[in-house]
């Protein structure tokens, strides 16, 4: 049996929100009262973070899943698209990011024909090129 008790939730009061600088100038934290905090979403910071951490994430996913190496890479690539689609980038930067994303996706889809299985891993030089290309706003 499940216990489905209902708790009363107080309405949100935005008047108590105060911005504070974090370790990164582009990320902001907001106190909402009590022990809750919110972080402002900075798409440029997030795009850079995806690119910086991609190598580790792809390696981890590849080791724990049955996906091909390129499928693991595509998962990180899809995160970039989600960030671009937030429409929070400046219009000119959004256009550049979309164009670079599309070019990178086309390259990966071509590589999938050459490296179609889990056993056919792209060489390190190709991986390095792909990881560099993830930096779509640099």
C-alpha positions in Angstrom: 0.0 0.0 0.0 1.1 3.5 -0.7 0.8 6.3 1.8 -0.5 9.3 -0.2 -0.6 12.0 2.4 -1.0 15.6 1.2 1.0 18.5 2.8 0.0 22.1 2.6 2.4 24.2 0.6 2.7 27.9 1.2 2.4 30.1 -1.9 5.7 31.3 -3.4 6.6 34.9 -2.4 9.1 36.3 -4.9 9.8 39.4 -2.8 12.4 37.6 -0.7 14.7 36.8 -3.6 18.1 38.4 -3.4 20.9 37.8 -5.9 24.4 36.7 -4.7 27.5 36.3 -6.8 28.8 32.7 -6.9 32.3 31.4 -7.9 31.4 32.1 -11.5 30.4 35.6 -12.4 27.9 34.3 -15.0 26.0 32.1 -12.5 23.8 33.7 -10.0 22.2 32.2 -6.9 19.0 33.5 -5.4 17.9 33.0 -1.8 14.2 32.2 -1.5 14.1 32.1 2.2 14.7 29.1 4.5 17.2 26.7 3.1 16.1 26.9 -0.6 18.2 28.5 -3.3 17.7 28.9 -7.0 20.3 29.3 -9.7 19.7 31.6 -12.7 20.2 29.8 -16.0 23.0 31.2 -18.1 23.0 29.5 -21.5 26.6 30.6 -22.4 27.9 29.1 -19.1 25.9 25.9 -19.6 27.1 25.5 -23.3 30.7 25.9 -22.1 30.2 23.5 -19.2 28.8 20.8 -21.5 31.9 21.1 -23.8 34.3 21.1 -20.8 32.9 17.9 -19.2 31.9 16.0 -22.4 35.0 13.7 -22.5 34.3 12.4 -19.0 30.6 12.0 -19.5 31.1 10.1 -22.8 33.7 7.8 -21.2 31.4 7.1 -18.2 28.4 6.4 -20.4 30.3 4.2 -22.8 31.7 2.1 -19.9 28.2 1.6 -18.2 26.0 1.2 -21.3 25.8 -0.8 -24.5 25.8 2.3 -26.6 28.3 2.9 -29.3 30.9 5.6 -28.6 29.2 7.9 -31.1 25.8 7.4 -29.5 27.3 8.4 -26.2 28.7 11.5 -27.9 25.4 12.3 -29.5 23.8 12.3 -26.0 26.0 15.2 -25.1 25.3 16.9 -28.4 21.6 16.7 -27.7 22.2 18.6 -24.5 23.6 21.5 -26.5 20.5 21.6 -28.7 18.3 21.7 -25.6 20.3 24.7 -24.3 20.2 26.5 -27.7 16.4 25.9 -27.9 15.8 27.8 -24.7 15.9 31.0 -26.8 18.0 32.7 -24.0 21.1 33.3 -26.2 21.5 36.6 -27.9 20.0 36.1 -31.4 23.3 36.4 -33.3 25.0 33.9 -31.0 22.0 31.6 -31.2 22.3 31.6 -35.0 26.0 30.8 -34.8 25.4 28.0 -32.3 22.7 26.4 -34.4 24.8 26.5 -37.5 27.8 24.9 -35.7 25.5 22.4 -34.0 24.0 21.3 -37.3 27.5 20.9 -38.9 28.7 18.9 -36.0 25.6 16.6 -36.0 26.1 16.0 -39.8 29.7 15.1 -39.2 28.7 12.7 -36.4 26.1 11.0 -38.6 28.7 10.5 -41.3 31.0 9.0 -38.8 28.3 6.6 -37.6 28.5 4.9 -41.0 32.2 4.4 -40.5 32.0 3.4 -36.8 28.6 1.7 -36.6 29.2 -0.7 -33.7 30.3 -0.6 -30.1 33.5 -2.3 -31.2 34.3 0.3 -33.8 35.5 3.3 -31.7 36.7 6.4 -33.5 40.4 7.0 -33.2 41.6 9.5 -30.5 42.3 12.1 -33.2 38.7 12.0 -34.4 37.4 12.1 -30.8 39.6 15.1 -30.1 38.2 16.8 -33.2 34.6 16.1 -32.0 35.2 17.3 -28.5 36.8 20.5 -29.8 33.8 21.1 -32.1 31.5 20.9 -29.1 32.8 24.3 -28.2 30.2 25.8 -30.5 30.3 29.4 -29.0 34.1 29.8 -28.6 
